[in-house]
């Protein structure tokens, strides 16, 4: 599977929440976003 970059704006509070989730899972932000998109 090839990977591509995307860019979008996110509210700073959501970014903090995303980073907290990623940190709690010992993963990076991209992993959490990819999992969320896959679940959607």
mmCIF entry with sequence, helices, sheets and N, C-alpha, C, O atoms, coordinates in Angstrom:
data_MODEL
# 
_entry.id   MODEL 
# 
_entity.id                         1 
_entity.type                       polymer 
_entity.pdbx_number_of_molecules   1 
# 
_entity_poly.entity_id                      1 
_entity_poly.type                           'polypeptide(L)' 
_entity_poly.nstd_linkage                   no 
_entity_poly.nstd_monomer                   no 
_entity_poly.pdbx_seq_one_letter_code       
;(UNK)(UNK)(UNK)(UNK)(UNK)(UNK)(UNK)(UNK)(UNK)(UNK)(UNK)(UNK)(UNK)(UNK)(UNK)(UNK)
(UNK)(UNK)(UNK)(UNK)(UNK)(UNK)(UNK)(UNK)(UNK)(UNK)(UNK)(UNK)(UNK)(UNK)(UNK)(UNK)
(UNK)(UNK)(UNK)(UNK)(UNK)(UNK)(UNK)(UNK)
;
_entity_poly.pdbx_seq_one_letter_code_can   XXXXXXXXXXXXXXXXXXXXXXXXXXXXXXXXXXXXXXXX 
_entity_poly.pdbx_strand_id                 A 
# 
loop_
_entity_poly_seq.entity_id 
_entity_poly_seq.num 
_entity_poly_seq.mon_id 
_entity_poly_seq.hetero 
1 1  UNK n 
1 2  UNK n 
1 3  UNK n 
1 4  UNK n 
1 5  UNK n 
1 6  UNK n 
1 7  UNK n 
1 8  UNK n 
1 9  UNK n 
1 10 UNK n 
1 11 UNK n 
1 12 UNK n 
1 13 UNK n 
1 14 UNK n 
1 15 UNK n 
1 16 UNK n 
1 17 UNK n 
1 18 UNK n 
1 19 UNK n 
1 20 UNK n 
1 21 UNK n 
1 22 UNK n 
1 23 UNK n 
1 24 UNK n 
1 25 UNK n 
1 26 UNK n 
1 27 UNK n 
1 28 UNK n 
1 29 UNK n 
1 30 UNK n 
1 31 UNK n 
1 32 UNK n 
1 33 UNK n 
1 34 UNK n 
1 35 UNK n 
1 36 UNK n 
1 37 UNK n 
1 38 UNK n 
1 39 UNK n 
1 40 UNK n 
# 
_struct_asym.id          A 
_struct_asym.entity_id   1 
# 
loop_
_struct_conf.conf_type_id 
_struct_conf.id 
_struct_conf.pdbx_PDB_helix_id 
_struct_conf.beg_label_comp_id 
_struct_conf.beg_label_asym_id 
_struct_conf.beg_label_seq_id 
_struct_conf.pdbx_beg_PDB_ins_code 
_struct_conf.end_label_comp_id 
_struct_conf.end_label_asym_id 
_struct_conf.end_label_seq_id 
_struct_conf.pdbx_end_PDB_ins_code 
_struct_conf.beg_auth_comp_id 
_struct_conf.beg_auth_asym_id 
_struct_conf.beg_auth_seq_id 
_struct_conf.end_auth_comp_id 
_struct_conf.end_auth_asym_id 
_struct_conf.end_auth_seq_id 
_struct_conf.pdbx_PDB_helix_class 
_struct_conf.details 
_struct_conf.pdbx_PDB_helix_length 
HELX_P HELX_P1 AA1 UNK A 12 ? UNK A 24 ? UNK A 12 UNK A 24 1 ? 13 
HELX_P HELX_P2 AA2 UNK A 29 ? UNK A 39 ? UNK A 29 UNK A 39 1 ? 11 
# 
_struct_conf_type.id          HELX_P 
_struct_conf_type.criteria    ? 
_struct_conf_type.reference   ? 
# 
loop_
_atom_site.group_PDB 
_atom_site.id 
_atom_site.type_symbol 
_atom_site.label_atom_id 
_atom_site.label_alt_id 
_atom_site.label_comp_id 
_atom_site.label_asym_id 
_atom_site.label_entity_id 
_atom_site.label_seq_id 
_atom_site.pdbx_PDB_ins_code 
_atom_site.Cartn_x 
_atom_site.Cartn_y 
_atom_site.Cartn_z 
_atom_site.occupancy 
_atom_site.B_iso_or_equiv 
_atom_site.pdbx_formal_charge 
_atom_site.auth_seq_id 
_atom_site.auth_comp_id 
_atom_site.auth_asym_id 
_atom_site.auth_atom_id 
_atom_site.pdbx_PDB_model_num 
ATOM 1   N N  . UNK A 1 1  ? 0.850   -1.177 0.000  1.00 0.00 ? 1  UNK A N  1 
ATOM 2   C CA . UNK A 1 1  ? 0.000   0.000  0.000  1.00 0.00 ? 1  UNK A CA 1 
ATOM 3   C C  . UNK A 1 1  ? 0.897   1.241  0.000  1.00 0.00 ? 1  UNK A C  1 
ATOM 4   O O  . UNK A 1 1  ? 1.772   1.379  0.855  1.00 0.00 ? 1  UNK A O  1 
ATOM 5   N N  . UNK A 1 2  ? 0.681   2.121  -0.938 1.00 0.00 ? 2  UNK A N  1 
ATOM 6   C CA . UNK A 1 2  ? 1.455   3.354  -0.972 1.00 0.00 ? 2  UNK A CA 1 
ATOM 7   C C  . UNK A 1 2  ? 0.892   4.348  0.037  1.00 0.00 ? 2  UNK A C  1 
ATOM 8   O O  . UNK A 1 2  ? -0.274  4.271  0.425  1.00 0.00 ? 2  UNK A O  1 
ATOM 9   N N  . UNK A 1 3  ? 1.721   5.256  0.441  1.00 0.00 ? 3  UNK A N  1 
ATOM 10  C CA . UNK A 1 3  ? 1.305   6.273  1.404  1.00 0.00 ? 3  UNK A CA 1 
ATOM 11  C C  . UNK A 1 3  ? 1.433   7.637  0.764  1.00 0.00 ? 3  UNK A C  1 
ATOM 12  O O  . UNK A 1 3  ? 2.342   7.882  -0.028 1.00 0.00 ? 3  UNK A O  1 
ATOM 13  N N  . UNK A 1 4  ? 0.518   8.520  1.112  1.00 0.00 ? 4  UNK A N  1 
ATOM 14  C CA . UNK A 1 4  ? 0.527   9.883  0.598  1.00 0.00 ? 4  UNK A CA 1 
ATOM 15  C C  . UNK A 1 4  ? 0.309   10.857 1.742  1.00 0.00 ? 4  UNK A C  1 
ATOM 16  O O  . UNK A 1 4  ? -0.309  10.518 2.752  1.00 0.00 ? 4  UNK A O  1 
ATOM 17  N N  . UNK A 1 5  ? 0.813   12.050 1.579  1.00 0.00 ? 5  UNK A N  1 
ATOM 18  C CA . UNK A 1 5  ? 0.612   13.112 2.564  1.00 0.00 ? 5  UNK A CA 1 
ATOM 19  C C  . UNK A 1 5  ? -0.679  13.854 2.286  1.00 0.00 ? 5  UNK A C  1 
ATOM 20  O O  . UNK A 1 5  ? -1.047  14.078 1.133  1.00 0.00 ? 5  UNK A O  1 
ATOM 21  N N  . UNK A 1 6  ? -1.362  14.232 3.353  1.00 0.00 ? 6  UNK A N  1 
ATOM 22  C CA . UNK A 1 6  ? -2.481  15.160 3.251  1.00 0.00 ? 6  UNK A CA 1 
ATOM 23  C C  . UNK A 1 6  ? -2.292  16.223 4.326  1.00 0.00 ? 6  UNK A C  1 
ATOM 24  O O  . UNK A 1 6  ? -1.609  15.994 5.325  1.00 0.00 ? 6  UNK A O  1 
ATOM 25  N N  . UNK A 1 7  ? -2.886  17.361 4.119  1.00 0.00 ? 7  UNK A N  1 
ATOM 26  C CA . UNK A 1 7  ? -2.790  18.457 5.074  1.00 0.00 ? 7  UNK A CA 1 
ATOM 27  C C  . UNK A 1 7  ? -4.179  18.997 5.338  1.00 0.00 ? 7  UNK A C  1 
ATOM 28  O O  . UNK A 1 7  ? -4.963  19.189 4.409  1.00 0.00 ? 7  UNK A O  1 
ATOM 29  N N  . UNK A 1 8  ? -4.487  19.242 6.597  1.00 0.00 ? 8  UNK A N  1 
ATOM 30  C CA . UNK A 1 8  ? -5.750  19.879 6.938  1.00 0.00 ? 8  UNK A CA 1 
ATOM 31  C C  . UNK A 1 8  ? -5.583  20.654 8.239  1.00 0.00 ? 8  UNK A C  1 
ATOM 32  O O  . UNK A 1 8  ? -4.642  20.424 8.999  1.00 0.00 ? 8  UNK A O  1 
ATOM 33  N N  . UNK A 1 9  ? -6.494  21.557 8.477  1.00 0.00 ? 9  UNK A N  1 
ATOM 34  C CA . UNK A 1 9  ? -6.461  22.360 9.691  1.00 0.00 ? 9  UNK A CA 1 
ATOM 35  C C  . UNK A 1 9  ? -7.249  21.654 10.780 1.00 0.00 ? 9  UNK A C  1 
ATOM 36  O O  . UNK A 1 9  ? -8.283  21.038 10.520 1.00 0.00 ? 9  UNK A O  1 
ATOM 37  N N  . UNK A 1 10 ? -6.748  21.751 11.997 1.00 0.00 ? 10 UNK A N  1 
ATOM 38  C CA . UNK A 1 10 ? -7.415  21.132 13.135 1.00 0.00 ? 10 UNK A CA 1 
ATOM 39  C C  . UNK A 1 10 ? -7.408  22.123 14.302 1.00 0.00 ? 10 UNK A C  1 
ATOM 40  O O  . UNK A 1 10 ? -6.437  22.851 14.509 1.00 0.00 ? 10 UNK A O  1 
ATOM 41  N N  . UNK A 1 11 ? -8.480  22.135 15.039 1.00 0.00 ? 11 UNK A N  1 
ATOM 42  C CA . UNK A 1 11 ? -8.589  22.971 16.225 1.00 0.00 ? 11 UNK A CA 1 
ATOM 43  C C  . UNK A 1 11 ? -7.482  22.582 17.213 1.00 0.00 ? 11 UNK A C  1 
ATOM 44  O O  . UNK A 1 11 ? -7.176  21.399 17.362 1.00 0.00 ? 11 UNK A O  1 
ATOM 45  N N  . UNK A 1 12 ? -6.894  23.550 17.874 1.00 0.00 ? 12 UNK A N  1 
ATOM 46  C CA . UNK A 1 12 ? -5.771  23.264 18.770 1.00 0.00 ? 12 UNK A CA 1 
ATOM 47  C C  . UNK A 1 12 ? -6.168  22.332 19.913 1.00 0.00 ? 12 UNK A C  1 
ATOM 48  O O  . UNK A 1 12 ? -5.352  21.525 20.357 1.00 0.00 ? 12 UNK A O  1 
ATOM 49  N N  . UNK A 1 13 ? -7.404  22.431 20.394 1.00 0.00 ? 13 UNK A N  1 
ATOM 50  C CA . UNK A 1 13 ? -7.854  21.514 21.453 1.00 0.00 ? 13 UNK A CA 1 
ATOM 51  C C  . UNK A 1 13 ? -7.936  20.081 20.941 1.00 0.00 ? 13 UNK A C  1 
ATOM 52  O O  . UNK A 1 13 ? -7.602  19.140 21.661 1.00 0.00 ? 13 UNK A O  1 
ATOM 53  N N  . UNK A 1 14 ? -8.383  19.916 19.693 1.00 0.00 ? 14 UNK A N  1 
ATOM 54  C CA . UNK A 1 14 ? -8.448  18.575 19.116 1.00 0.00 ? 14 UNK A CA 1 
ATOM 55  C C  . UNK A 1 14 ? -7.055  18.008 18.890 1.00 0.00 ? 14 UNK A C  1 
ATOM 56  O O  . UNK A 1 14 ? -6.832  16.808 19.055 1.00 0.00 ? 14 UNK A O  1 
ATOM 57  N N  . UNK A 1 15 ? -6.123  18.867 18.513 1.00 0.00 ? 15 UNK A N  1 
ATOM 58  C CA . UNK A 1 15 ? -4.749  18.414 18.319 1.00 0.00 ? 15 UNK A CA 1 
ATOM 59  C C  . UNK A 1 15 ? -4.160  17.943 19.641 1.00 0.00 ? 15 UNK A C  1 
ATOM 60  O O  . UNK A 1 15 ? -3.472  16.923 19.687 1.00 0.00 ? 15 UNK A O  1 
ATOM 61  N N  . UNK A 1 16 ? -4.423  18.672 20.706 1.00 0.00 ? 16 UNK A N  1 
ATOM 62  C CA . UNK A 1 16 ? -3.934  18.252 22.024 1.00 0.00 ? 16 UNK A CA 1 
ATOM 63  C C  . UNK A 1 16 ? -4.537  16.908 22.423 1.00 0.00 ? 16 UNK A C  1 
ATOM 64  O O  . UNK A 1 16 ? -3.840  16.044 22.955 1.00 0.00 ? 16 UNK A O  1 
ATOM 65  N N  . UNK A 1 17 ? -5.829  16.735 22.165 1.00 0.00 ? 17 UNK A N  1 
ATOM 66  C CA . UNK A 1 17 ? -6.493  15.471 22.483 1.00 0.00 ? 17 UNK A CA 1 
ATOM 67  C C  . UNK A 1 17 ? -5.905  14.335 21.645 1.00 0.00 ? 17 UNK A C  1 
ATOM 68  O O  . UNK A 1 17 ? -5.654  13.242 22.154 1.00 0.00 ? 17 UNK A O  1 
ATOM 69  N N  . UNK A 1 18 ? -5.692  14.599 20.380 1.00 0.00 ? 18 UNK A N  1 
ATOM 70  C CA . UNK A 1 18 ? -5.104  13.599 19.484 1.00 0.00 ? 18 UNK A CA 1 
ATOM 71  C C  . UNK A 1 18 ? -3.712  13.201 19.962 1.00 0.00 ? 18 UNK A C  1 
ATOM 72  O O  . UNK A 1 18 ? -3.374  12.017 19.983 1.00 0.00 ? 18 UNK A O  1 
ATOM 73  N N  . UNK A 1 19 ? -2.921  14.171 20.337 1.00 0.00 ? 19 UNK A N  1 
ATOM 74  C CA . UNK A 1 19 ? -1.573  13.887 20.825 1.00 0.00 ? 19 UNK A CA 1 
ATOM 75  C C  . UNK A 1 19 ? -1.618  13.099 22.132 1.00 0.00 ? 19 UNK A C  1 
ATOM 76  O O  . UNK A 1 19 ? -0.769  12.237 22.357 1.00 0.00 ? 19 UNK A O  1 
ATOM 77  N N  . UNK A 1 20 ? -2.587  13.379 22.991 1.00 0.00 ? 20 UNK A N  1 
ATOM 78  C CA . UNK A 1 20 ? -2.725  12.638 24.246 1.00 0.00 ? 20 UNK A CA 1 
ATOM 79  C C  . UNK A 1 20 ? -3.100  11.180 23.969 1.00 0.00 ? 20 UNK A C  1 
ATOM 80  O O  . UNK A 1 20 ? -2.578  10.266 24.608 1.00 0.00 ? 20 UNK A O  1 
ATOM 81  N N  . UNK A 1 21 ? -4.005  10.972 23.016 1.00 0.00 ? 21 UNK A N  1 
ATOM 82  C CA . UNK A 1 21 ? -4.392  9.610  22.636 1.00 0.00 ? 21 UNK A CA 1 
ATOM 83  C C  . UNK A 1 21 ? -3.182  8.865  22.099 1.00 0.00 ? 21 UNK A C  1 
ATOM 84  O O  . UNK A 1 21 ? -2.916  7.730  22.497 1.00 0.00 ? 21 UNK A O  1 
ATOM 85  N N  . UNK A 1 22 ? -2.451  9.502  21.197 1.00 0.00 ? 22 UNK A N  1 
ATOM 86  C CA . UNK A 1 22 ? -1.273  8.871  20.595 1.00 0.00 ? 22 UNK A CA 1 
ATOM 87  C C  . UNK A 1 22 ? -0.231  8.538  21.662 1.00 0.00 ? 22 UNK A C  1 
ATOM 88  O O  . UNK A 1 22 ? 0.354   7.455  21.646 1.00 0.00 ? 22 UNK A O  1 
ATOM 89  N N  . UNK A 1 23 ? -0.006  9.447  22.564 1.00 0.00 ? 23 UNK A N  1 
ATOM 90  C CA . UNK A 1 23 ? 0.970   9.221  23.626 1.00 0.00 ? 23 UNK A CA 1 
ATOM 91  C C  . UNK A 1 23 ? 0.549   8.054  24.517 1.00 0.00 ? 23 UNK A C  1 
ATOM 92  O O  . UNK A 1 23 ? 1.378   7.226  24.895 1.00 0.00 ? 23 UNK A O  1 
ATOM 93  N N  . UNK A 1 24 ? -0.732  7.991  24.850 1.00 0.00 ? 24 UNK A N  1 
ATOM 94  C CA . UNK A 1 24 ? -1.247  6.914  25.684 1.00 0.00 ? 24 UNK A CA 1 
ATOM 95  C C  . UNK A 1 24 ? -1.139  5.548  25.019 1.00 0.00 ? 24 UNK A C  1 
ATOM 96  O O  . UNK A 1 24 ? -1.044  4.523  25.694 1.00 0.00 ? 24 UNK A O  1 
ATOM 97  N N  . UNK A 1 25 ? -1.155  5.544  23.697 1.00 0.00 ? 25 UNK A N  1 
ATOM 98  C CA . UNK A 1 25 ? -1.031  4.297  22.943 1.00 0.00 ? 25 UNK A CA 1 
ATOM 99  C C  . UNK A 1 25 ? 0.417   3.999  22.561 1.00 0.00 ? 25 UNK A C  1 
ATOM 100 O O  . UNK A 1 25 ? 0.706   2.969  21.951 1.00 0.00 ? 25 UNK A O  1 
ATOM 101 N N  . UNK A 1 26 ? 1.331   4.914  22.927 1.00 0.00 ? 26 UNK A N  1 
ATOM 102 C CA . UNK A 1 26 ? 2.740   4.811  22.541 1.00 0.00 ? 26 UNK A CA 1 
ATOM 103 C C  . UNK A 1 26 ? 2.887   4.721  21.021 1.00 0.00 ? 26 UNK A C  1 
ATOM 104 O O  . UNK A 1 26 ? 3.699   3.955  20.504 1.00 0.00 ? 26 UNK A O  1 
ATOM 105 N N  . UNK A 1 27 ? 2.082   5.523  20.320 1.00 0.00 ? 27 UNK A N  1 
ATOM 106 C CA . UNK A 1 27 ? 2.076   5.601  18.858 1.00 0.00 ? 27 UNK A CA 1 
ATOM 107 C C  . UNK A 1 27 ? 2.220   7.061  18.448 1.00 0.00 ? 27 UNK A C  1 
ATOM 108 O O  . UNK A 1 27 ? 2.183   7.957  19.292 1.00 0.00 ? 27 UNK A O  1 
ATOM 109 N N  . UNK A 1 28 ? 2.382   7.294  17.155 1.00 0.00 ? 28 UNK A N  1 
ATOM 110 C CA . UNK A 1 28 ? 2.433   8.666  16.683 1.00 0.00 ? 28 UNK A CA 1 
ATOM 111 C C  . UNK A 1 28 ? 1.051   9.119  16.207 1.00 0.00 ? 28 UNK A C  1 
ATOM 112 O O  . UNK A 1 28 ? 0.120   8.322  16.090 1.00 0.00 ? 28 UNK A O  1 
ATOM 113 N N  . UNK A 1 29 ? 0.950   10.396 15.944 1.00 0.00 ? 29 UNK A N  1 
ATOM 114 C CA . UNK A 1 29 ? -0.312  11.004 15.528 1.00 0.00 ? 29 UNK A CA 1 
ATOM 115 C C  . UNK A 1 29 ? -0.841  10.376 14.241 1.00 0.00 ? 29 UNK A C  1 
ATOM 116 O O  . UNK A 1 29 ? -2.047  10.172 14.103 1.00 0.00 ? 29 UNK A O  1 
ATOM 117 N N  . UNK A 1 30 ? 0.043   10.070 13.307 1.00 0.00 ? 30 UNK A N  1 
ATOM 118 C CA . UNK A 1 30 ? -0.377  9.480  12.033 1.00 0.00 ? 30 UNK A CA 1 
ATOM 119 C C  . UNK A 1 30 ? -1.060  8.134  12.233 1.00 0.00 ? 30 UNK A C  1 
ATOM 120 O O  . UNK A 1 30 ? -2.044  7.821  11.564 1.00 0.00 ? 30 UNK A O  1 
ATOM 121 N N  . UNK A 1 31 ? -0.531  7.348  13.153 1.00 0.00 ? 31 UNK A N  1 
ATOM 122 C CA . UNK A 1 31 ? -1.137  6.043  13.418 1.00 0.00 ? 31 UNK A CA 1 
ATOM 123 C C  . UNK A 1 31 ? -2.584  6.216  13.888 1.00 0.00 ? 31 UNK A C  1 
ATOM 124 O O  . UNK A 1 31 ? -3.490  5.543  13.397 1.00 0.00 ? 31 UNK A O  1 
ATOM 125 N N  . UNK A 1 32 ? -2.784  7.108  14.829 1.00 0.00 ? 32 UNK A N  1 
ATOM 126 C CA . UNK A 1 32 ? -4.133  7.327  15.379 1.00 0.00 ? 32 UNK A CA 1 
ATOM 127 C C  . UNK A 1 32 ? -5.076  7.825  14.294 1.00 0.00 ? 32 UNK A C  1 
ATOM 128 O O  . UNK A 1 32 ? -6.215  7.365  14.210 1.00 0.00 ? 32 UNK A O  1 
ATOM 129 N N  . UNK A 1 33 ? -4.628  8.746  13.474 1.00 0.00 ? 33 UNK A N  1 
ATOM 130 C CA . UNK A 1 33 ? -5.469  9.261  12.393 1.00 0.00 ? 33 UNK A CA 1 
ATOM 131 C C  . UNK A 1 33 ? -5.803  8.172  11.380 1.00 0.00 ? 33 UNK A C  1 
ATOM 132 O O  . UNK A 1 33 ? -6.941  8.084  10.921 1.00 0.00 ? 33 UNK A O  1 
ATOM 133 N N  . UNK A 1 34 ? -4.824  7.342  11.028 1.00 0.00 ? 34 UNK A N  1 
ATOM 134 C CA . UNK A 1 34 ? -5.081  6.255  10.085 1.00 0.00 ? 34 UNK A CA 1 
ATOM 135 C C  . UNK A 1 34 ? -6.082  5.254  10.658 1.00 0.00 ? 34 UNK A C  1 
ATOM 136 O O  . UNK A 1 34 ? -6.950  4.772  9.930  1.00 0.00 ? 34 UNK A O  1 
ATOM 137 N N  . UNK A 1 35 ? -5.978  4.940  11.928 1.00 0.00 ? 35 UNK A N  1 
ATOM 138 C CA . UNK A 1 35 ? -6.926  4.032  12.566 1.00 0.00 ? 35 UNK A CA 1 
ATOM 139 C C  . UNK A 1 35 ? -8.334  4.634  12.574 1.00 0.00 ? 35 UNK A C  1 
ATOM 140 O O  . UNK A 1 35 ? -9.314  3.926  12.340 1.00 0.00 ? 35 UNK A O  1 
ATOM 141 N N  . UNK A 1 36 ? -8.434  5.921  12.841 1.00 0.00 ? 36 UNK A N  1 
ATOM 142 C CA . UNK A 1 36 ? -9.739  6.584  12.857 1.00 0.00 ? 36 UNK A CA 1 
ATOM 143 C C  . UNK A 1 36 ? -10.383 6.578  11.476 1.00 0.00 ? 36 UNK A C  1 
ATOM 144 O O  . UNK A 1 36 ? -11.580 6.325  11.345 1.00 0.00 ? 36 UNK A O  1 
ATOM 145 N N  . UNK A 1 37 ? -9.590  6.856  10.453 1.00 0.00 ? 37 UNK A N  1 
ATOM 146 C CA . UNK A 1 37 ? -10.119 6.846  9.082  1.00 0.00 ? 37 UNK A CA 1 
ATOM 147 C C  . UNK A 1 37 ? -10.545 5.439  8.698  1.00 0.00 ? 37 UNK A C  1 
ATOM 148 O O  . UNK A 1 37 ? -11.593 5.261  8.078  1.00 0.00 ? 37 UNK A O  1 
ATOM 149 N N  . UNK A 1 38 ? -9.756  4.442  9.054  1.00 0.00 ? 38 UNK A N  1 
ATOM 150 C CA . UNK A 1 38 ? -10.092 3.060  8.734  1.00 0.00 ? 38 UNK A CA 1 
ATOM 151 C C  . UNK A 1 38 ? -11.391 2.634  9.431  1.00 0.00 ? 38 UNK A C  1 
ATOM 152 O O  . UNK A 1 38 ? -12.200 1.912  8.848  1.00 0.00 ? 38 UNK A O  1 
ATOM 153 N N  . UNK A 1 39 ? -11.588 3.077  10.669 1.00 0.00 ? 39 UNK A N  1 
ATOM 154 C CA . UNK A 1 39 ? -12.798 2.728  11.427 1.00 0.00 ? 39 UNK A CA 1 
ATOM 155 C C  . UNK A 1 39 ? -14.022 3.439  10.870 1.00 0.00 ? 39 UNK A C  1 
ATOM 156 O O  . UNK A 1 39 ? -15.138 2.928  10.959 1.00 0.00 ? 39 UNK A O  1 
ATOM 157 N N  . UNK A 1 40 ? -13.812 4.615  10.297 1.00 0.00 ? 40 UNK A N  1 
ATOM 158 C CA . UNK A 1 40 ? -14.910 5.379  9.743  1.00 0.00 ? 40 UNK A CA 1 
ATOM 159 C C  . UNK A 1 40 ? -15.440 4.699  8.501  1.00 0.00 ? 40 UNK A C  1 
ATOM 160 O O  . UNK A 1 40 ? -16.380 5.194  7.879  1.00 0.00 ? 40 UNK A O  1 
# 
